[in-house]
Amino acid sequence: MVWVEQPVGTGFSQGTPTATNEDEVAAQFLGFFKNFVNTFALQGRKVFITGESYAGYYVPYVANAMLNANDTTYYDVEAIMIYDPSTSTDAVQQQIPALAFVEANAPLFPLNTTFLTSLRSRASFCGYTPFLETYLTFPPPSPLPPPPPNASATSGCDLLAEIFDAVSLVNPCFDIYQIATTCPLLWDVLGFPGSFEYIPAGADVYFNRTDVQRAINAPVQPWRECQDGVLETDTSPPSGLSVLPSVIERLNRTVIAHGALDMILIANGTLLMIQNMTWAGKQGFQERPREEFFVPYHEEGSGLGTLAGSGVFGTTRTERGLTWVEVALTGHSEFFFSITLFFGGSPSFSGGGW
């Protein structure tokens, strides 16, 4: 397994950021990867690519470039997995499903009646509610039209921002990446993500520690998980509106997973994106994902630090080489622990055994 910090300028990577679109990012990645393969004599290996969040752009575009290279010595890509991925417009993945998300998770959004009534009214006025009701259907009725014309912050239709501001008054520790988070304020050894960066007094971001950098043979330099100046201009369309359908068709398996408690990118928005895609001769899923996503029961490790859940953990659906998994109890930065299918296991994530 290889963890890669990219595009150029991210984390410990060296060089000056120059990419302004995903094709350039992919070309730079393929150059790095070929050098890596040659350095460690890894020619002819199967390649599995995975990533989260904005990797919903990176992973499909990199896979597309590898497939187009037609060079299995270096780029024999077998499968991809993207989780909580950015694959469509902000309107589709954030604004349109925002109200339904709040109502589905009502105990975590103790908002007053006046505000909720206003949200419902504006979700209808902005076109979000009829859009979701019409197009989040299985099978879909047609390709998605452009987002509703009122989907703009200037018309009172930035519902996501208003919801965030309102719930943060009630729960000042609210985390848009994992909505079940409450006070006291937690922190991450990487310093992010969360609704805001937070490092308690006396603590250090792990990869910013000189002793850690030397131990992993990394450059001794300032490190941030998200670096300014990297791909600040990206002229490429989202992968769900461009390369992803073709990538699905050309791979043995593609997995899209989404944490049910993520609000920065909402699961129903990603499903809307899937219902808009045409691959292998049909548009979207023909049936709603209803199968149980099962995580096998297991013996716990020797310490409390290894505790992990098991049992039914959400829903899943596989059609025409694409698997969707909505994972319960997880947010944006889920550690997607169930990857048997990704690496060639059972043809389904459902049921009691893999």
C-alpha positions, 0 to 999 in steps of 0.5 A: 500500500502506497500513500501519496501526497498530491498534487505537487505542493501538497504536504511533503511533496516537492516542486512548484504547483503548476497544474490548473486542471485534472488532466495536468494533475493526472499527467504529473501523477503518472510521471511520479508513479512510473519513477516510483515503479522503476525505483522499487521494481514494481513493474506489472503489478495490479494498481488499485486507486482510492481516495476521499473528498476532492479525490472524487476528482483526482482518482477517476481522472488518474484512472482515466489517464492510466487506462488511456496510456494502455501500458500494463507494465506501469499502469495496470489499473484494476479498480478504484474506490472513492468515498465521500467524493466530490463528483458533481456540482455544489448544488447537487451535492450540498444544497439540493439534499440539505433540507432532507438531510436535516429532517432525516437527522432531526435529533442532531439538528435541534432547530426552532420551528420558525427556522425549519418552516423557513427552510422548507419554504425556501427549499421549495421556492429554490427548486430543491425539494421538487428536484430531489423528489423527481430525480432521486428515483430508481430508475431515473426518469431522465438525465438531470437538468441544470440545477434550479435557477434559484440555486445561488447564495444571493437569492436566499438559497444557500441553505447549507450555510444557514443550517450550519450557522443555526445549528452551531449556535445550539452546538458550538462544537458542531462538525460539518464533516461528522454531524454527531460531534458535540462538545467538548471540542475534539481535535485531530492529530492532523489538525483538520478536518473539522468545521474549523482547525483546532490544536489545543495548547501544548499539542502539535500536528503530528507530521509537523513534528521534526522527530516524526519527519526524521523518523519517516525520512521526510523533508524537514519542513512545515506540513499542512494537510491542505496547502494553499496555492495548490490547484486553486484554479481547476478548470476540469468538470467534476468526474461524474459529469465527465470521465467517471462513467467511462472509467467504470465501464473499463474497470473490473470494479468501482466502489463509491462509499459515503458516510451517512453523517457527512454534511459537507458532501451529502450522501443523497447528493452523491446518489443524485450524481450516480442517477445522472450517469450513464454507463454500460448502456443504462442510466443510474441504478435501476433499483434503490440501494436497500441491501444491508451492508454487513461488517463481519463480527470479529474478535476485538484486539488486545486494547480498547484502542482497537475497538471497531463496530460490526453488524449491519452498517448501512445499505449497498447496491451493485449494478454493472460494475459499480458498487454504492455503499452508504455507511452508518455512524460515519462522517466525511473522514470515514476509514473505509474498513470494508474493502474485500470487494475492492480487492476482488472478494465477494461480489456483494457487501451484503449478507452475513459472510464475504 
